[in-house]
Amino acid sequence: MSNYWSKIARNLDPYVPGEQPKDRQYIKLNTNENPYPPSAQVISAIHSATNEDLKLYPDPNGEALRRAIASRFELSADQVFLGNGSDEVLAFTFLAFFDPGRSILFPDITYSFYPVYANLFHIPYRCVPLNEDFTLPVSEFRGDNHGVIFPNPNAPTGNAIAAQAVEEILRHNQEHVVVIDEAYIAFGGESAVPLIRRYPNLLVIHTLSKSHSLAGLRVGFAMGDPELIRALETIKNSVNSYTLDRLALAGAEAAIKDTAYYQGTKIKIMRTRAHVVSELEKMGFTVIPSQANFIFIRHPVQDAAELFRQLKEHGILVRYFPKPRIDQFLRVSIGNDAEMAAFLRTVSGLSIPYGPAPH
Ligand SMILES: Cc1ncc(COP(=O)(O)O)c(C=O)c1O
């Protein structure tokens, strides 16, 4: 780090994305990408948008895409905000609704970008410990705080809470904004979007990265009361007016409209998940109940870091978090049937030492 770095840059502890190694071909089960291709209509929309209009700036407000999202979720366009991936929407959300010096709440085990944004923007936070079984302690999300954020389903556990439980949290936090990060909601959870009508302090964030097979296009969006959306626009227009390019806007609009295709891929992923869970349980793994396109698993004997290493050696990448409480777990994205068969074969063939379970 050189003297040229600002104090802010010097003090940052940035998010570390899942590895994308190029040294060999891996079965990639480490970043929760969707194993199925995007809808053919997305590819064709991006082709059509690849023309000389690229010399012009895109629509800064992405009106057509906002209308498509609004119509899909029975909202109005002024209840939708677009961003370059939901990570950007999350960053703007921290700036728009949380203040330096006023503490917010999120779970102790959760999406690791939240503490990164909180530190970047000097927002103090308190981590609410998940229950022993990694379920969310709903009644702990109340009291003296100035904002709440959590993913539903949670990451990296995959555990979801019912919309009724989200509503209980909203009822106890009406003085400030409650953000529900629904990156994985398509895979079995119950969305909080219908609550937007009744709770002007609710912001729900979605992404096309997982459910719509578009991690490479970078499109996320927030839904909430028009007042909240205006705050997000104010932040966005103070950073970069054109966060979504023409190709992303065209592709995302086609994706949102092709509900039949994505319904199909979602069902395939949920079926594969059920099969993998049952096979792993037969092998003695603990599997946290998942409503996401990944599972969080613990081997009865093998150390998780060692299992991670052995899988990588066999060409299978999963995610390991060397963090308190979860350092004996691995997060495994649900790939297609062939990928998951290879994963199961590899796991069952590994040489597992006998002995007492790790701590
Ligand atoms: C809980 C959660 N929220 C948000 C994101 C960000 O997704 P994207 O920026 O691709 O939309 C992720 C990605 O892994 C995630 O796990």
The ligand as an SDF file (V2000), in Angstrom:
LIG
                    3D

 16 16  0  0  0  0  0  0  0  0999 V2000
  -27.2780  -12.4070   -0.1720 C   0  0  0  0  0  0  0  0  0  0  0  0
  -26.7250  -11.8130   -1.4160 C   0  0  0  0  0  0  0  0  0  0  0  0
  -27.1040  -10.5890   -1.7680 N   0  0  0  0  0  0  0  0  0  0  0  0
  -26.6310   -9.9970   -2.8820 C   0  0  0  0  0  0  0  0  0  0  0  0
  -25.7270  -10.6430   -3.7050 C   0  0  0  0  0  0  0  0  0  0  0  0
  -25.1630   -9.9020   -4.8940 C   0  0  0  0  0  0  0  0  0  0  0  0
  -25.6470  -10.3290   -6.0860 O   0  0  0  0  0  0  0  0  0  0  0  0
  -25.4200   -9.5020   -7.4280 P   0  0  0  0  0  0  0  0  0  0  0  0
  -24.5200   -8.3220   -7.1210 O   0  0  0  0  0  0  0  0  0  0  0  0
  -24.8000  -10.4570   -8.3880 O   0  0  0  0  0  0  0  0  0  0  0  0
  -26.7710   -9.0490   -7.8560 O   0  0  0  0  0  0  0  0  0  0  0  0
  -25.3080  -11.9310   -3.3920 C   0  0  0  0  0  0  0  0  0  0  0  0
  -24.3330  -12.6140   -4.2640 C   0  0  0  0  0  0  0  0  0  0  0  0
  -23.7790  -13.6280   -3.9990 O   0  0  0  0  0  0  0  0  0  0  0  0
  -25.8120  -12.5220   -2.2080 C   0  0  0  0  0  0  0  0  0  0  0  0
  -25.4060  -13.7440   -1.8320 O   0  0  0  0  0  0  0  0  0  0  0  0
  1  2  1  0
  2  3  1  0
  2 15  2  0
  3  4  2  0
  4  5  1  0
  5  6  1  0
  5 12  2  0
  6  7  1  0
  7  8  1  0
  8  9  2  0
  8 10  1  0
  8 11  1  0
 12 13  1  0
 12 15  1  0
 13 14  2  0
 15 16  1  0
M  END
$$$$
